[in-house]
Amino acid sequence: MPDDPFADLGGQRERTRAESIGDELAERDRVDPEEPPRRPEPARPRNRYAWAVGIGALMVIVAVLLLNAVPNRGKAVLGPKQGSPLPAFAAPLASGALVGDANLCQRTPCPDGAGKVPACAVASEQVLNSCKLRGGPAVLTFVVTQGTDCEPQVDRVERMRRAFPDVSFAVVLSGLEHDEAVQLVRRRRWTLPVGLDRDGAVTNLYGIGVCPTTVFSGGDGKVAAVTLRNLTEQQLRDRVRRLAQ
């Protein structure tokens, strides 16, 4: 029998240690209550004007960097002007044995480094001479090998060109030394004339800034059109057909 027969009936009894601690904490909360948790401050709206200005400044910086990166140092990068004669140059052919830079002299007296005689006066089976291309309709494809994948455009020209025997087709290949260019031409089985522009001077002369670029010239030797992108074989045929009319 229990010592306290009235314990289960809720009579008075001594307080436990846990109950005493609970009472002390409750009294402390009443006298010195904790501050309620603060709501997080709403995010401040961004300054859209400052954001737009920042993006605009970044675009200007990128444009300046790209402009300084192209070889023509700020000149037009859209190719030669429509209606103008094909600029004169004489470049070593990949199929020949000549090694060196292209002749860019337009007329006498020739500037230093452009060539000893005007490019149109250079007569050799080992050079690609743009002056000869002026004698009839011509298609001149510019290809830069470094950091690009433009060679397939020449593959398409190679496949369709034989359907137009009265039109001259040629390539200006920039960025490779002679031996490297020879290997590329053999590997891709190009048989059309490929002029070597190892220092990019011809590309600069023509104002080329996009790869591939195709220059179409009419029977008068003047630029008829310039395209700054890849062309399908059918697009090439359509353009050359109009050129030959």
C-alpha positions in Angstrom: 0.0 0.0 0.0 1.5 3.4 -0.9 2.7 5.8 1.7 0.3 8.5 0.5 -3.1 7.1 -0.2 -4.3 10.4 -1.5 -1.5 11.1 -4.0 -3.5 9.9 -7.0 -6.3 12.3 -6.1 -4.3 15.4 -6.7 -3.6 16.5 -3.2 -0.9 18.9 -2.3 2.6 17.6 -2.9 6.2 19.0 -3.1 7.2 20.6 -6.4 9.8 18.8 -8.4 13.1 20.3 -9.6 12.0 20.4 -13.2 8.8 22.3 -12.4 10.7 24.9 -10.4 13.1 25.5 -13.3 10.1 25.9 -15.7 8.5 28.5 -13.4 11.8 30.4 -13.3 12.1 30.5 -17.1 8.4 31.6 -17.4 9.0 34.4 -15.0 12.1 35.5 -16.9 10.2 35.6 -20.1 7.6 37.8 -18.5 10.0 40.3 -17.0 12.5 40.4 -19.9 10.8 39.0 -23.0 12.9 38.2 -26.2 12.4 40.4 -29.2 10.1 38.8 -31.9 12.1 37.6 -34.9 12.5 40.2 -37.6 11.1 39.8 -41.0 13.7 39.7 -43.8 14.0 43.1 -45.6 12.5 43.0 -49.1 15.1 42.9 -51.9 15.8 46.3 -53.2 14.8 46.7 -56.8 17.8 46.9 -59.1 18.6 50.0 -60.9 17.6 49.1 -64.5 19.2 52.2 -65.9 22.6 51.3 -64.3 22.2 47.7 -65.6 21.5 48.9 -69.2 24.5 51.3 -69.0 26.8 48.5 -67.9 25.7 46.2 -70.7 26.1 49.0 -73.2 29.6 49.7 -72.0 30.5 46.0 -72.3 29.2 45.9 -75.9 31.4 48.9 -76.8 34.4 47.3 -75.3 33.8 44.0 -77.3 33.3 46.0 -80.5 36.5 47.8 -80.0 38.4 44.6 -79.4 36.9 43.0 -82.5 37.7 46.0 -84.6 41.3 46.0 -83.5 41.6 42.2 -84.0 40.8 42.2 -87.7 43.7 42.7 -90.1 42.4 45.8 -91.8 42.6 48.0 -88.7 39.2 49.6 -88.8 38.5 49.6 -92.5 35.3 48.1 -93.9 35.2 44.3 -93.4 32.4 43.8 -96.0 34.6 43.1 -98.9 35.3 45.3 -102.0 32.7 47.9 -103.0 30.2 46.8 -105.5 30.9 48.2 -109.0 34.6 48.7 -108.3 37.3 46.8 -110.2 38.8 43.7 -108.5 41.8 45.0 -106.6 45.1 43.9 -108.2 47.2 41.2 -106.6 49.5 38.4 -107.7 49.8 35.6 -105.1 51.9 32.4 -105.3 49.8 29.3 -106.2 49.7 26.3 -103.9 50.4 24.2 -107.0 53.6 26.1 -107.8 57.1 26.3 -106.3 57.1 30.0 -105.5 57.3 30.9 -101.8 56.7 34.4 -100.6 54.2 37.2 -100.0 51.7 38.4 -102.6 52.4 41.4 -104.8 49.9 44.1 -104.0 51.2 47.0 -106.1 48.3 48.7 -107.8 50.4 51.1 -109.9 53.8 52.7 -110.2 55.5 53.8 -108.2 55.1 50.8 -106.0 55.1 51.4 -102.2 57.7 49.7 -100.1 56.8 46.1 -99.5 54.0 45.9 -102.1 56.2 44.6 -104.9 58.8 45.8 -107.4 56.3 46.0 -110.3 52.6 46.4 -110.5 50.7 43.2 -109.7 49.0 43.2 -113.2 52.5 43.1 -114.8 53.4 39.8 -113.0 53.0 37.1 -115.6 53.7 33.5 -114.4 52.0 30.2 -114.4 52.9 29.9 -110.7 50.8 32.9 -109.5 47.1 33.7 -109.1 46.7 37.1 -110.8 43.4 38.9 -110.1 44.0 41.1 -113.2 43.5 38.0 -115.3 40.2 37.3 -113.5 39.0 40.7 -114.8 38.8 39.3 -118.3 35.4 37.6 -117.7 33.0 36.5 -115.0 34.8 35.2 -111.9 34.2 33.8 -108.4 36.8 34.4 -105.8 36.5 32.6 -102.5 38.4 33.9 -99.4 39.3 31.3 -96.7 41.1 31.9 -93.4 42.3 28.7 -91.8 43.0 29.8 -88.3 40.1 29.3 -85.9 37.5 28.7 -88.6 35.9 25.9 -90.6 35.6 27.5 -94.0 37.1 24.8 -96.2 33.7 23.1 -96.9 32.7 26.2 -98.9 35.6 25.6 -101.3 34.5 21.9 -101.5 31.1 23.1 -102.7 32.7 25.4 -105.3 34.9 22.6 -106.5 31.9 20.3 -107.1 29.8 22.8 -109.0 32.3 24.9 -111.0 32.7 22.5 -113.9 29.1 23.3 -115.0 30.3 26.8 -115.8 33.4 26.6 -118.1 33.2 30.2 -119.1 33.5 31.4 -115.5 36.8 31.6 -113.6 37.0 30.2 -110.1 39.8 30.8 -107.6 40.6 30.7 -103.9 42.6 33.0 -101.7 43.9 31.0 -98.7 45.2 32.9 -95.7 47.1 31.7 -92.6 49.2 28.9 -93.9 52.8 28.5 -95.1 53.3 27.0 -98.5 53.9 23.4 -97.3 50.9 23.4 -95.1 48.7 24.8 -97.9 49.9 22.1 -100.3 48.9 19.4 -97.8 45.5 21.0 -97.3 44.8 21.3 -101.0 45.8 17.7 -101.6 43.8 16.4 -98.7 40.6 18.1 -99.9 41.4 17.3 -103.6 41.0 20.9 -104.7 41.9 21.4 -108.4 40.9 25.1 -108.8 43.6 27.7 -108.5 44.5 28.5 -104.8 46.5 31.6 -104.2 48.5 31.8 -100.9 48.1 34.8 -98.7 50.3 33.7 -95.8 50.5 37.1 -94.1 46.9 38.1 -94.8 47.8 41.1 -97.0 45.4 40.1 -99.8 42.6 39.6 -97.3 43.3 43.0 -95.9 43.4 44.6 -99.4 39.9 43.2 -100.1 38.5 44.2 -96.7 37.6 40.7 -95.7 36.5 40.2 -92.1 34.2 37.2 -92.4 35.0 33.6 -93.4 34.1 32.5 -95.9 33.6 35.5 -98.1 32.8 35.1 -101.8 33.4 37.9 -104.3 31.5 37.7 -107.6 32.8 39.8 -110.5 31.1 40.3 -113.9 32.5 40.2 -117.4 33.6 43.8 -117.0 36.0 42.9 -114.2 34.0 44.8 -111.6 32.6 43.5 -108.4 29.0 42.4 -108.9 28.2 41.0 -105.4 29.8 39.9 -102.2 28.5 37.3 -99.8 29.7 37.0 -96.2 28.4 33.5 -95.4 28.3 29.9 -96.5 26.5 29.2 -99.8 25.0 25.9 -100.8 25.8 24.4 -104.2 22.4 25.4 -105.5 22.9 29.0 -104.3 26.3 29.1 -105.9 24.8 27.8 -109.2 22.0 30.4 -109.1 24.4 33.3 -108.5 26.9 32.1 -111.1 24.2 31.6 -113.6 23.0 35.2 -113.2 26.6 36.3 -113.3 27.2 34.6 -116.7 24.2 36.0 -118.4 
